[in-house]
């Protein structure tokens, strides 16, 4: 459907979103490159920031290019697989971002609470595990939802990018099971990510 159907708004919105996307790409790629090149930034905190920048860049890249094309094209269309792929990556990166933010909070808590033992507790191996688990968990959850959604039939997407909620509104099949799963997993993701960052303080 696109962001708007009014022709006079297409060019200004294209410019605005192009500038926003360019800033996101430059900022996140700059952060990733800087944390990789500068040896002073090879610390646990910047390791997590690098992954957070990668997720932010991925989320924007999944949505913005197609949106920019829709501003310039007369017909807003997307193929079945071209919708399922961004949906999967978007869900994976959003879910993963919840838990990486919680891991960053836990990392800062350890650094403040136990500065002398921080480097022993937060080893390089633990950092990789704390980032790897969210990637694996979010991939599993994403595959489950994406497969359940794309095997059903739908006609059109009344949204400016492929997301699970707009797709569910367009599905002709019974979607109560999928909606219940989305609610349960969303609640679990929210509560568990808050718990991970909040619980160690007690």
N, CA and C atoms as an extended XYZ file, in Angstrom:
606
Properties=species:S:1:pos:R:3:atomname:S:1:resname:S:1:resid:I:1 pbc="F F F"
N         0.817       -1.197        0.000 N   UNK     1
C         0.000        0.000        0.000 CA  UNK     1
C         0.859        1.259        0.000 C   UNK     1
N         1.993        1.208        0.669 N   UNK     2
C         2.850        2.385        0.727 CA  UNK     2
C         2.488        3.306        1.880 C   UNK     2
N         3.311        4.310        2.096 N   UNK     3
C         3.075        5.254        3.194 CA  UNK     3
C         1.908        6.177        2.866 C   UNK     3
N         1.847        6.664        1.631 N   UNK     4
C         0.771        7.561        1.213 CA  UNK     4
C         0.461        7.352       -0.263 C   UNK     4
N        -0.761        7.665       -0.650 N   UNK     5
C        -1.162        7.566       -2.057 CA  UNK     5
C        -1.229        8.948       -2.714 C   UNK     5
N        -0.931        9.996       -1.970 N   UNK     6
C        -1.014       11.348       -2.516 CA  UNK     6
C         0.264       11.651       -3.309 C   UNK     6
N         0.146       11.934       -4.616 N   UNK     7
C         1.344       12.127       -5.470 CA  UNK     7
C         2.226       13.289       -5.039 C   UNK     7
N         1.627       14.359       -4.501 N   UNK     8
C         2.421       15.533       -4.132 CA  UNK     8
C         3.320       15.278       -2.926 C   UNK     8
N         3.026       14.222       -2.148 N   UNK     9
C         3.840       13.902       -0.977 CA  UNK     9
C         4.938       12.884       -1.273 C   UNK     9
N         4.889       12.259       -2.435 N   UNK    10
C         5.846       11.187       -2.747 CA  UNK    10
C         7.292       11.692       -2.774 C   UNK    10
N         7.542       12.779       -3.500 N   UNK    11
C         8.917       13.292       -3.621 CA  UNK    11
C         9.473       13.809       -2.287 C   UNK    11
N         8.712       14.641       -1.524 N   UNK    12
C         9.252       15.092       -0.229 CA  UNK    12
C         9.504       13.940        0.748 C   UNK    12
N         8.585       12.967        0.786 N   UNK    13
C         8.784       11.831        1.687 CA  UNK    13
C         9.965       10.975        1.246 C   UNK    13
N        10.161       10.831       -0.058 N   UNK    14
C        11.323       10.094       -0.563 CA  UNK    14
C        12.611       10.740       -0.072 C   UNK    14
N        12.694       12.068       -0.178 N   UNK    15
C        13.904       12.779        0.258 CA  UNK    15
C        14.119       12.627        1.766 C   UNK    15
N        13.050       12.760        2.542 N   UNK    16
C        13.153       12.659        4.005 CA  UNK    16
C        13.648       11.271        4.409 C   UNK    16
N        13.015       10.217        3.858 N   UNK    17
C        13.397        8.846        4.221 CA  UNK    17
C        14.768        8.466        3.670 C   UNK    17
N        15.143        9.026        2.532 N   UNK    18
C        16.477        8.772        1.994 CA  UNK    18
C        17.553        9.356        2.908 C   UNK    18
N        17.313       10.572        3.404 N   UNK    19
C        18.262       11.205        4.332 CA  UNK    19
C        18.342       10.405        5.629 C   UNK    19
N        17.183       10.002        6.161 N   UNK    20
C        17.155        9.218        7.402 CA  UNK    20
C        17.920        7.903        7.220 C   UNK    20
N        17.649        7.228        6.099 N   UNK    21
C        18.311        5.942        5.847 CA  UNK    21
C        19.817        6.124        5.659 C   UNK    21
N        20.217        7.197        4.964 N   UNK    22
C        21.642        7.465        4.755 CA  UNK    22
C        22.346        7.713        6.089 C   UNK    22
N        21.704        8.467        6.975 N   UNK    23
C        22.286        8.732        8.305 CA  UNK    23
C        22.418        7.430        9.096 C   UNK    23
N        21.378        6.586        9.021 N   UNK    24
C        21.418        5.298        9.730 CA  UNK    24
C        22.557        4.425        9.210 C   UNK    24
N        22.690        4.338        7.892 N   UNK    25
C        23.730        3.489        7.298 CA  UNK    25
C        25.118        4.009        7.653 C   UNK    25
N        25.333        5.308        7.475 N   UNK    26
C        26.652        5.888        7.767 CA  UNK    26
C        26.980        5.749        9.252 C   UNK    26
N        26.008        6.055       10.114 N   UNK    27
C        26.245        5.986       11.561 CA  UNK    27
C        26.560        4.582       12.041 C   UNK    27
N        25.755        3.622       11.604 N   UNK    28
C        25.960        2.244       12.071 CA  UNK    28
C        27.184        1.588       11.441 C   UNK    28
N        27.400        1.816       10.143 N   UNK    29
C        28.612        1.283        9.521 CA  UNK    29
C        29.859        1.922       10.118 C   UNK    29
N        29.765        3.218       10.425 N   UNK    30
C        30.884        3.905       11.076 CA  UNK    30
C        31.183        3.313       12.439 C   UNK    30
N        30.119        3.022       13.206 N   UNK    31
C        30.292        2.425       14.535 CA  UNK    31
C        30.906        1.027       14.433 C   UNK    31
N        30.406        0.225       13.498 N   UNK    32
C        30.931       -1.137       13.322 CA  UNK    32
C        32.397       -1.088       12.902 C   UNK    32
N        32.721       -0.229       11.937 N   UNK    33
C        34.097       -0.113       11.448 CA  UNK    33
C        35.030        0.400       12.541 C   UNK    33
N        34.587        1.425       13.255 N   UNK    34
C        35.421        2.016       14.303 CA  UNK    34
C        35.733        1.017       15.405 C   UNK    34
N        34.715        0.264       15.840 N   UNK    35
C        34.950       -0.717       16.908 CA  UNK    35
C        35.813       -1.879       16.429 C   UNK    35
N        35.869       -2.097       15.123 N   UNK    36
C        36.699       -3.165       14.572 CA  UNK    36
C        38.147       -2.713       14.390 C   UNK    36
N        38.320       -1.452       13.974 N   UNK    37
C        39.652       -0.947       13.622 CA  UNK    37
C        40.430       -0.458       14.840 C   UNK    37
N        39.778        0.288       15.711 N   UNK    38
C        40.462        0.906       16.851 CA  UNK    38
C        40.665       -0.120       17.965 C   UNK    38
N        41.896       -0.409       18.293 N   UNK    39
C        42.191       -1.424       19.319 CA  UNK    39
C        41.746       -0.987       20.713 C   UNK    39
N        41.635        0.319       20.945 N   UNK    40
C        41.167        0.804       22.253 CA  UNK    40
C        39.699        0.480       22.487 C   UNK    40
N        38.967        0.200       21.407 N   UNK    41
C        37.540       -0.116       21.519 CA  UNK    41
C        37.272       -1.616       21.492 C   UNK    41
N        38.326       -2.429       21.632 N   UNK    42
C        38.145       -3.880       21.686 CA  UNK    42
C        37.834       -4.298       23.118 C   UNK    42
N        36.753       -3.750       23.644 N   UNK    43
C        36.299       -4.083       24.995 CA  UNK    43
C        34.929       -4.739       24.893 C   UNK    43
N        34.471       -5.294       26.021 N   UNK    44
C        33.179       -5.990       26.027 CA  UNK    44
C        32.037       -5.043       25.679 C   UNK    44
N        32.083       -3.833       26.223 N   UNK    45
C        31.003       -2.874       25.983 CA  UNK    45
C        30.863       -2.567       24.498 C   UNK    45
N        31.970       -2.325       23.816 N   UNK    46
C        31.912       -1.991       22.390 CA  UNK    46
C        31.637       -3.223       21.523 C   UNK    46
N        31.937       -4.400       22.043 N   UNK    47
C        31.564       -5.631       21.344 CA  UNK    47
C        30.039       -5.725       21.238 C   UNK    47
N        29.349       -5.412       22.342 N   UNK    48
C        27.879       -5.432       22.329 CA  UNK    48
C        27.317       -4.288       21.490 C   UNK    48
N        27.950       -3.121       21.569 N   UNK    49
C        27.499       -1.975       20.775 CA  UNK    49
C        27.625       -2.275       19.285 C   UNK    49
N        28.703       -2.978       18.906 N   UNK    50
C        28.901       -3.343       17.497 CA  UNK    50
C        27.754       -4.234       17.004 C   UNK    50
N        27.353       -5.192       17.824 N   UNK    51
C        26.242       -6.067       17.437 CA  UNK    51
C        24.917       -5.306       17.412 C   UNK    51
N        24.744       -4.385       18.329 N   UNK    52
C        23.529       -3.564       18.334 CA  UNK    52
C        23.467       -2.690       17.082 C   UNK    52
N        24.606       -2.136       16.670 N   UNK    53
C        24.663       -1.332       15.441 CA  UNK    53
C        24.353       -2.193       14.219 C   UNK    53
N        24.853       -3.429       14.214 N   UNK    54
C        24.563       -4.353       13.113 CA  UNK    54
C        23.060       -4.634       13.026 C   UNK    54
N        22.413       -4.843       14.173 N   UNK    55
C        20.968       -5.115       14.186 CA  UNK    55
C        20.173       -3.905       13.719 C   UNK    55
N        20.578       -2.727       14.158 N   UNK    56
C        19.895       -1.503       13.741 CA  UNK    56
C        20.043       -1.282       12.234 C   UNK    56
N        21.237       -1.514       11.725 N   UNK    57
C        21.479       -1.398       10.287 CA  UNK    57
C        20.655       -2.422        9.512 C   UNK    57
N        20.585       -3.641       10.024 N   UNK    58
C        19.795       -4.685        9.379 CA  UNK    58
C        18.317       -4.372        9.348 C   UNK    58
N        17.775       -3.899       10.468 N   UNK    59
C        16.348       -3.538       10.525 CA  UNK    59
C        16.007       -2.456        9.514 C   UNK    59
N        16.848       -1.443        9.423 N   UNK    60
C        16.602       -0.347        8.490 CA  UNK    60
C        16.730       -0.812        7.045 C   UNK    60
N        17.712       -1.668        6.770 N   UNK    61
C        17.944       -2.142        5.411 CA  UNK    61
C        16.837       -3.086        4.941 C   UNK    61
N        16.206       -3.767        5.860 N   UNK    62
C        15.093       -4.643        5.512 CA  UNK    62
C        13.890       -3.829        5.045 C   UNK    62
N        13.678       -2.647        5.623 N   UNK    63
C        12.463       -1.866        5.361 CA  UNK    63
C        12.672       -0.730        4.367 C   UNK    63
N        13.710        0.077        4.576 N   UNK    64
C        13.837        1.354        3.846 CA  UNK    64
C        14.020        1.240        2.332 C   UNK    64
N        14.892        0.378        1.805 N   UNK    65
C        15.065        0.366        0.343 CA  UNK    65
C        13.769        0.115       -0.427 C   UNK    65
N        12.969       -0.853        0.030 N   UNK    66
C        11.702       -1.126       -0.652 CA  UNK    66
C        10.745        0.060       -0.518 C   UNK    66
N        10.757        0.705        0.642 N   UNK    67
C         9.917        1.885        0.844 CA  UNK    67
C        10.331        3.005       -0.103 C   UNK    67
N        11.631        3.206       -0.281 N   UNK    68
C        12.125        4.238       -1.193 CA  UNK    68
C        11.749        3.931       -2.638 C   UNK    68
N        11.814        2.656       -3.008 N   UNK    69
C        11.396        2.261       -4.359 CA  UNK    69
C         9.911        2.551       -4.563 C   UNK    69
N         9.107        2.288       -3.535 N   UNK    70
C         7.664        2.526       -3.644 CA  UNK    70
C         7.337        4.011       -3.843 C   UNK    70
N         8.172        4.893       -3.314 N   UNK    71
C         7.941        6.332       -3.518 CA  UNK    71
C         8.158        6.732       -4.970 C   UNK    71
N         9.058        6.040       -5.655 N   UNK    72
C         9.382        6.414       -7.035 CA  UNK    72
C         8.609        5.601       -8.064 C   UNK    72
N         8.121        4.428       -7.689 N   UNK    73
C         7.392        3.568       -8.632 CA  UNK    73
C         5.904        3.901       -8.618 C   UNK    73
N         5.271        3.702       -9.759 N   UNK    74
C         3.835        3.966       -9.857 CA  UNK    74
C         3.006        2.872       -9.197 C   UNK    74
N         3.504        1.666       -9.202 N   UNK    75
C         2.753        0.533       -8.660 CA  UNK    75
C         3.510       -0.073       -7.493 C   UNK    75
N         2.868       -0.114       -6.329 N   UNK    76
C         3.485       -0.709       -5.149 CA  UNK    76
C         3.169       -2.202       -5.128 C   UNK    76
N         4.119       -3.003       -5.552 N   UNK    77
C         3.902       -4.449       -5.556 CA  UNK    77
C         5.120       -5.145       -4.978 C   UNK    77
N         4.884       -6.331       -4.446 N   UNK    78
C         5.966       -7.126       -3.878 CA  UNK    78
C         5.630       -8.596       -4.090 C   UNK    78
N         6.632       -9.383       -4.411 N   UNK    79
C         6.392      -10.810       -4.626 CA  UNK    79
C         6.242      -11.512       -3.282 C   UNK    79
N         5.763      -12.729       -3.367 N   UNK    80
C         5.511      -13.525       -2.158 CA  UNK    80
C         6.792      -13.729       -1.356 C   UNK    80
N         7.853      -14.160       -2.042 N   UNK    81
C         9.123      -14.426       -1.355 CA  UNK    81
C         9.819      -13.134       -0.945 C   UNK    81
N         9.620      -12.070       -1.722 N   UNK    82
C        10.217      -10.776       -1.366 CA  UNK    82
C         9.558      -10.179       -0.138 C   UNK    82
N         8.388      -10.664        0.222 N   UNK    83
C         7.734      -10.218        1.459 CA  UNK    83
C         8.143      -11.111        2.630 C   UNK    83
N         8.225      -12.418        2.386 N   UNK    84
C         8.564      -13.362        3.455 CA  UNK    84
C         9.992      -13.163        3.957 C   UNK    84
N        10.921      -12.839        3.074 N   UNK    85
C        12.319      -12.679        3.471 CA  UNK    85
C        12.530      -11.476        4.393 C   UNK    85
N        12.031      -10.262        4.026 N   UNK    86
C        12.169       -9.144        4.964 CA  UNK    86
C        11.435       -9.375        6.274 C   UNK    86
N        10.274      -10.052        6.207 N   UNK    87
C         9.533      -10.372        7.432 CA  UNK    87
C        10.403      -11.189        8.374 C   UNK    87
N        11.075      -12.210        7.835 N   UNK    88
C        11.909      -13.072        8.667 CA  UNK    88
C        13.079      -12.307        9.280 C   UNK    88
N        13.781      -11.531        8.460 N   UNK    89
C        14.929      -10.779        8.976 CA  UNK    89
C        14.512       -9.705        9.970 C   UNK    89
N        13.395       -9.038        9.693 N   UNK    90
C        12.911       -7.987       10.593 CA  UNK    90
C        12.569       -8.567       11.960 C   UNK    90
N        11.822       -9.676       11.970 N   UNK    91
C        11.456      -10.303       13.244 CA  UNK    91
C        12.690      -10.784       13.990 C   UNK    91
N        13.618      -11.424       13.271 N   UNK    92
C        14.824      -11.953       13.917 CA  UNK    92
C        15.635      -10.841       14.582 C   UNK    92
N        15.843       -9.745       13.861 N   UNK    93
C        16.682       -8.667       14.383 CA  UNK    93
C        16.005       -7.904       15.521 C   UNK    93
N        14.686       -7.731       15.443 N   UNK    94
C        13.962       -7.041       16.524 CA  UNK    94
C        13.994       -7.865       17.807 C   UNK    94
N        13.717       -9.162       17.692 N   UNK    95
C        13.727      -10.032       18.876 CA  UNK    95
C        15.131      -10.081       19.475 C   UNK    95
N        16.124      -10.209       18.625 N   UNK    96
C        17.516      -10.278       19.086 CA  UNK    96
C        17.927       -8.983       19.785 C   UNK    96
N        17.432       -7.861       19.273 N   UNK    97
C        17.794       -6.562       19.854 CA  UNK    97
C        17.316       -6.426       21.297 C   UNK    97
N        16.128       -6.962       21.602 N   UNK    98
C        15.631       -6.957       22.984 CA  UNK    98
C        16.658       -7.553       23.937 C   UNK    98
N        17.147       -8.734       23.573 N   UNK    99
C        18.016       -9.470       24.481 CA  UNK    99
C        19.433       -8.910       24.514 C   UNK    99
N        19.917       -8.378       23.408 N   UNK   100
C        21.252       -7.777       23.412 CA  UNK   100
C        21.256       -6.508       24.269 C   UNK   100
N        20.173       -5.742       24.228 N   UNK   101
C        20.068       -4.580       25.119 CA  UNK   101
C        20.087       -5.009       26.587 C   UNK   101
N        19.426       -6.119       26.891 N   UNK   102
C        19.450       -6.642       28.261 CA  UNK   102
C        20.843       -7.107       28.652 C   UNK   102
N        21.538       -7.747       27.728 N   UNK   103
C        22.910       -8.194       27.980 CA  UNK   103
C        23.815       -6.992       28.231 C   UNK   103
N        23.605       -5.914       27.483 N   UNK   104
C        24.396       -4.697       27.698 CA  UNK   104
C        24.148       -4.116       29.084 C   UNK   104
N        22.895       -4.149       29.527 N   UNK   105
C        22.578       -3.669       30.879 CA  UNK   105
C        23.269       -4.542       31.930 C   UNK   105
N        23.249       -5.850       31.707 N   UNK   106
C        23.915       -6.775       32.622 CA  UNK   106
C        25.424       -6.541       32.639 C   UNK   106
N        26.000       -6.288       31.468 N   UNK   107
C        27.432       -6.017       31.354 CA  UNK   107
C        27.808       -4.761       32.144 C   UNK   107
N        27.031       -3.708       32.010 N   UNK   108
C        27.320       -2.465       32.733 CA  UNK   108
C        27.125       -2.645       34.240 C   UNK   108
N        26.132       -3.465       34.610 N   UNK   109
C        25.908       -3.751       36.026 CA  UNK   109
C        27.133       -4.435       36.635 C   UNK   109
N        27.669       -5.429       35.922 N   UNK   110
C        28.855       -6.128       36.418 CA  UNK   110
C        30.055       -5.195       36.517 C   UNK   110
N        30.208       -4.324       35.520 N   UNK   111
C        31.351       -3.406       35.505 CA  UNK   111
C        31.291       -2.435       36.690 C   UNK   111
N        30.092       -2.011       37.063 N   UNK   112
C        29.946       -1.062       38.174 CA  UNK   112
C        29.982       -1.784       39.517 C   UNK   112
N        29.307       -2.942       39.592 N   UNK   113
C        29.179       -3.656       40.862 CA  UNK   113
C        30.475       -4.366       41.255 C   UNK   113
N        31.138       -5.006       40.289 N   UNK   114
C        32.372       -5.757       40.570 CA  UNK   114
C        33.485       -5.347       39.619 C   UNK   114
N        34.008       -4.132       39.749 N   UNK   115
C        35.029       -3.675       38.791 CA  UNK   115
C        36.311       -4.508       38.820 C   UNK   115
N        36.679       -5.043       39.969 N   UNK   116
C        37.915       -5.821       40.068 CA  UNK   116
C        37.765       -7.216       39.455 C   UNK   116
N        36.570       -7.777       39.544 N   UNK   117
C        36.328       -9.124       39.013 CA  UNK   117
C        35.673       -9.100       37.638 C   UNK   117
N        35.433       -7.902       37.131 N   UNK   118
C        34.673       -7.771       35.882 CA  UNK   118
C        35.312       -8.540       34.727 C   UNK   118
N        36.613       -8.374       34.516 N   UNK   119
C        37.289       -9.029       33.390 CA  UNK   119
C        37.363      -10.543       33.547 C   UNK   119
N        37.284      -11.007       34.788 N   UNK   120
C        37.280      -12.460       35.015 CA  UNK   120
C        35.891      -13.032       34.729 C   UNK   120
N        34.852      -12.352       35.259 N   UNK   121
C        33.477      -12.845       35.066 CA  UNK   121
C        33.059      -12.708       33.603 C   UNK   121
N        33.246      -11.512       33.045 N   UNK   122
C        32.811      -11.238       31.667 CA  UNK   122
C        33.968      -11.528       30.708 C   UNK   122
N        34.184      -12.799       30.469 N   UNK   123
C        35.260      -13.208       29.566 CA  UNK   123
C        34.803      -13.036       28.110 C   UNK   123
N        35.765      -13.164       27.199 N   UNK   124
C        35.444      -13.058       25.771 CA  UNK   124
C        34.497      -14.177       25.341 C   UNK   124
N        34.705      -15.353       25.914 N   UNK   125
C        33.833      -16.494       25.586 CA  UNK   125
C        32.403      -16.234       26.053 C   UNK   125
N        32.255      -15.687       27.264 N   UNK   126
C        30.913      -15.388       27.786 CA  UNK   126
C        30.227      -14.330       26.921 C   UNK   126
N        30.991      -13.351       26.457 N   UNK   127
C        30.422      -12.319       25.574 CA  UNK   127
C        29.850      -12.952       24.302 C   UNK   127
N        30.593      -13.875       23.709 N   UNK   128
C        30.122      -14.544       22.494 CA  UNK   128
C        28.885      -15.396       22.782 C   UNK   128
N        28.849      -16.039       23.938 N   UNK   129
C        27.676      -16.845       24.313 CA  UNK   129
C        26.466      -15.945       24.535 C   UNK   129
N        26.669      -14.815       25.233 N   UNK   130
C        25.559      -13.900       25.530 CA  UNK   130
C        24.995      -13.242       24.278 C   UNK   130
N        25.790      -13.139       23.223 N   UNK   131
C        25.291      -12.611       21.950 CA  UNK   131
C        24.775      -13.744       21.064 C   UNK   131
N        25.416      -14.898       21.128 N   UNK   132
C        25.032      -16.023       20.273 CA  UNK   132
C        23.671      -16.604       20.613 C   UNK   132
N        23.364      -16.695       21.904 N   UNK   133
C        22.075      -17.260       22.325 CA  UNK   133
C        20.905      -16.433       21.794 C   UNK   133
N        20.914      -15.093       21.912 N   UNK   134
C        19.808      -14.324       21.315 CA  UNK   134
C        19.668      -14.515       19.805 C   UNK   134
N        20.795      -14.629       19.089 N   UNK   135
C        20.721      -14.875       17.644 CA  UNK   135
C        20.032      -16.210       17.354 C   UNK   135
N        20.412      -17.259       18.087 N   UNK   136
C        19.820      -18.577       17.870 CA  UNK   136
C        18.340      -18.598       18.248 C   UNK   136
N        18.033      -18.013       19.407 N   UNK   137
C        16.641      -17.993       19.872 CA  UNK   137
C        15.758      -17.191       18.917 C   UNK   137
N        16.223      -16.031       18.489 N   UNK   138
C        15.413      -15.197       17.592 CA  UNK   138
C        15.256      -15.852       16.223 C   UNK   138
N        16.283      -16.588       15.768 N   UNK   139
C        16.167      -17.309       14.498 CA  UNK   139
C        15.113      -18.407       14.588 C   UNK   139
N        15.115      -19.156       15.693 N   UNK   140
C        14.108      -20.201       15.892 CA  UNK   140
C        12.702      -19.611       15.903 C   UNK   140
N        12.516      -18.553       16.680 N   UNK   141
C        11.199      -17.935       16.797 CA  UNK   141
C        10.751      -17.332       15.463 C   UNK   141
N        11.668      -16.728       14.745 N   UNK   142
C        11.353      -16.128       13.452 CA  UNK   142
C        10.928      -17.180       12.442 C   UNK   142
N        11.670      -18.279       12.361 N   UNK   143
C        11.311      -19.349       11.426 CA  UNK   143
C         9.933      -19.910       11.747 C   UNK   143
N         9.645      -20.069       13.029 N   UNK   144
C         8.342      -20.597       13.428 CA  UNK   144
C         7.211      -19.689       12.950 C   UNK   144
N         7.323      -18.384       13.204 N   UNK   145
C         6.257      -17.458       12.825 CA  UNK   145
C         6.184      -17.254       11.318 C   UNK   145
N         7.334      -17.118       10.683 N   UNK   146
C         7.341      -16.856        9.240 CA  UNK   146
C         6.743      -18.024        8.471 C   UNK   146
N         7.131      -19.240        8.839 N   UNK   147
C         6.587      -20.419        8.149 CA  UNK   147
C         5.090      -20.535        8.384 C   UNK   147
N         4.652      -20.301        9.622 N   UNK   148
C         3.222      -20.391        9.924 CA  UNK   148
C         2.416      -19.345        9.148 C   UNK   148
N         3.001      -18.171        8.924 N   UNK   149
C         2.274      -17.103        8.228 CA  UNK   149
C         2.280      -17.321        6.718 C   UNK   149
N         3.439      -17.642        6.142 N   UNK   150
C         3.519      -17.692        4.675 CA  UNK   150
C         2.843      -18.913        4.059 C   UNK   150
N         2.592      -19.970        4.861 N   UNK   151
C         1.887      -21.116        4.284 CA  UNK   151
C         0.389      -20.848        4.147 C   UNK   151
N        -0.099      -19.781        4.801 N   UNK   152
C        -1.504      -19.420        4.680 CA  UNK   152
C        -1.697      -18.516        3.464 C   UNK   152
N        -2.929      -18.300        3.075 N   UNK   153
C        -3.221      -17.495        1.885 CA  UNK   153
C        -3.617      -16.079        2.279 C   UNK   153
N        -3.062      -15.110        1.567 N   UNK   154
C        -3.464      -13.717        1.775 CA  UNK   154
C        -3.457      -13.009        0.438 C   UNK   154
N        -4.192      -11.887        0.400 N   UNK   155
C        -4.398      -11.224       -0.890 CA  UNK   155
C        -3.571       -9.954       -1.035 C   UNK   155
N        -3.603       -9.059       -0.063 N   UNK   156
C        -2.892       -7.778       -0.171 CA  UNK   156
C        -2.394       -7.358        1.197 C   UNK   156
N        -1.390       -6.491        1.208 N   UNK   157
C        -0.796       -6.027        2.455 CA  UNK   157
C        -1.072       -4.533        2.597 C   UNK   157
N        -1.895       -4.173        3.560 N   UNK   158
C        -2.220       -2.762        3.778 CA  UNK   158
C        -1.234       -2.154        4.766 C   UNK   158
N         0.018       -2.112        4.377 N   UNK   159
C         1.058       -1.591        5.256 CA  UNK   159
C         2.238       -1.191        4.389 C   UNK   159
N         3.190       -0.423        4.942 N   UNK   160
C         4.307        0.022        4.112 CA  UNK   160
C         5.517       -0.889        4.223 C   UNK   160
N         5.439       -1.961        5.015 N   UNK   161
C         6.461       -3.008        4.990 CA  UNK   161
C         5.837       -4.305        5.500 C   UNK   161
N         6.504       -5.421        5.223 N   UNK   162
C         5.964       -6.737        5.583 CA  UNK   162
C         6.237       -7.013        7.057 C   UNK   162
N         5.183       -7.027        7.848 N   UNK   163
C         5.270       -7.338        9.271 CA  UNK   163
C         4.195       -8.364        9.594 C   UNK   163
N         4.350       -9.063       10.730 N   UNK   164
C         3.419      -10.142       11.029 CA  UNK   164
C         1.993       -9.667       11.295 C   UNK   164
N         1.827       -8.559       12.019 N   UNK   165
C         0.477       -8.093       12.364 CA  UNK   165
C        -0.307       -7.651       11.128 C   UNK   165
N         0.232       -6.789       10.232 N   UNK   166
C        -0.519       -6.452        9.011 CA  UNK   166
C        -0.820       -7.667        8.140 C   UNK   166
N         0.113       -8.620        8.083 N   UNK   167
C        -0.131       -9.820        7.289 CA  UNK   167
C        -1.272      -10.652        7.870 C   UNK   167
N        -1.321      -10.741        9.194 N   UNK   168
C        -2.403      -11.503        9.827 CA  UNK   168
C        -3.767      -10.896        9.529 C   UNK   168
N        -3.825       -9.566        9.425 N   UNK   169
C        -5.094       -8.905        9.108 CA  UNK   169
C        -5.575       -9.255        7.700 C   UNK   169
N        -4.655       -9.604        6.812 N   UNK   170
C        -4.997       -9.902        5.428 CA  UNK   170
C        -5.242      -11.387        5.163 C   UNK   170
N        -4.924      -12.230        6.144 N   UNK   171
C        -5.045      -13.668        5.924 CA  UNK   171
C        -6.504      -14.101        5.892 C   UNK   171
N        -6.801      -14.963        4.961 N   UNK   172
C        -8.157      -15.474        4.874 CA  UNK   172
C        -8.388      -16.650        5.805 C   UNK   172
N        -7.344      -17.325        6.239 N   UNK   173
C        -7.465      -18.518        7.076 CA  UNK   173
C        -7.658      -18.138        8.541 C   UNK   173
N        -7.916      -19.130        9.342 N   UNK   174
C        -8.093      -18.928       10.780 CA  UNK   174
C        -6.731      -18.612       11.410 C   UNK   174
N        -6.621      -17.447       12.017 N   UNK   175
C        -5.316      -16.989       12.518 CA  UNK   175
C        -5.264      -16.893       14.043 C   UNK   175
N        -6.274      -17.417       14.732 N   UNK   176
C        -6.305      -17.286       16.192 CA  UNK   176
C        -5.120      -17.971       16.860 C   UNK   176
N        -4.712      -19.136       16.339 N   UNK   177
C        -3.559      -19.844       16.914 CA  UNK   177
C        -2.294      -19.012       16.787 C   UNK   177
N        -2.074      -18.445       15.601 N   UNK   178
C        -0.873      -17.643       15.368 CA  UNK   178
C        -0.898      -16.387       16.233 C   UNK   178
N        -2.056      -15.740       16.333 N   UNK   179
C        -2.169      -14.537       17.172 CA  UNK   179
C        -1.851      -14.857       18.618 C   UNK   179
N        -2.360      -15.997       19.110 N   UNK   180
C        -2.083      -16.404       20.485 CA  UNK   180
C        -0.591      -16.659       20.690 C   UNK   180
N         0.046      -17.332       19.724 N   UNK   181
C         1.492      -17.584       19.812 CA  UNK   181
C         2.280      -16.282       19.820 C   UNK   181
N         1.883      -15.339       18.968 N   UNK   182
C         2.579      -14.044       18.913 CA  UNK   182
C         2.462      -13.315       20.243 C   UNK   182
N         1.273      -13.315       20.823 N   UNK   183
C         1.061      -12.647       22.118 CA  UNK   183
C         1.891      -13.315       23.209 C   UNK   183
N         1.870      -14.655       23.250 N   UNK   184
C         2.608      -15.380       24.289 CA  UNK   184
C         4.114      -15.161       24.167 C   UNK   184
N         4.639      -15.297       22.947 N   UNK   185
C         6.084      -15.119       22.756 CA  UNK   185
C         6.493      -13.657       22.958 C   UNK   185
N         5.651      -12.720       22.561 N   UNK   186
C         5.969      -11.300       22.779 CA  UNK   186
C         6.031      -10.996       24.265 C   UNK   186
N         5.074      -11.521       25.025 N   UNK   187
C         5.080      -11.319       26.479 CA  UNK   187
C         6.307      -11.966       27.101 C   UNK   187
N         6.642      -13.176       26.645 N   UNK   188
C         7.827      -13.861       27.171 CA  UNK   188
C         9.096      -13.082       26.858 C   UNK   188
N         9.212      -12.605       25.616 N   UNK   189
C        10.406      -11.839       25.217 CA  UNK   189
C        10.549      -10.578       26.055 C   UNK   189
N         9.447       -9.874       26.245 N   UNK   190
C         9.483       -8.624       27.004 CA  UNK   190
C         9.843       -8.870       28.463 C   UNK   190
N         9.146       -9.823       29.085 N   UNK   191
C         9.367      -10.095       30.509 CA  UNK   191
C        10.770      -10.649       30.745 C   UNK   191
N        11.189      -11.604       29.905 N   UNK   192
C        12.508      -12.218       30.118 CA  UNK   192
C        13.646      -11.239       29.856 C   UNK   192
N        13.485      -10.346       28.858 N   UNK   193
C        14.550       -9.370       28.606 CA  UNK   193
C        14.617       -8.338       29.732 C   UNK   193
N        13.457       -7.933       30.276 N   UNK   194
C        13.456       -7.033       31.430 CA  UNK   194
C        14.042       -7.729       32.651 C   UNK   194
N        13.673       -9.003       32.842 N   UNK   195
C        14.163       -9.750       33.993 CA  UNK   195
C        15.676       -9.867       33.950 C   UNK   195
N        16.213      -10.145       32.765 N   UNK   196
C        17.661      -10.337       32.614 CA  UNK   196
C        18.437       -9.079       32.990 C   UNK   196
N        17.868       -7.892       32.650 N   UNK   197
C        18.585       -6.652       32.947 CA  UNK   197
C        18.280       -6.129       34.345 C   UNK   197
N        17.161       -6.567       34.938 N   UNK   198
C        16.735       -6.021       36.229 CA  UNK   198
C        17.072       -6.918       37.400 C   UNK   198
N        16.962       -8.243       37.190 N   UNK   199
C        17.123       -9.197       38.275 CA  UNK   199
C        18.487       -9.194       38.957 C   UNK   199
N        19.602       -9.051       38.231 N   UNK   200
C        20.913       -9.119       38.900 CA  UNK   200
C        21.135       -8.024       39.939 C   UNK   200
N        20.341       -6.961       39.931 N   UNK   201
C        20.535       -5.894       40.905 CA  UNK   201
C        20.035       -6.287       42.287 C   UNK   201
N        19.348       -7.424       42.403 N   UNK   202
C        18.818       -7.871       43.695 CA  UNK   202
C        19.510       -9.132       44.167 C   UNK   202
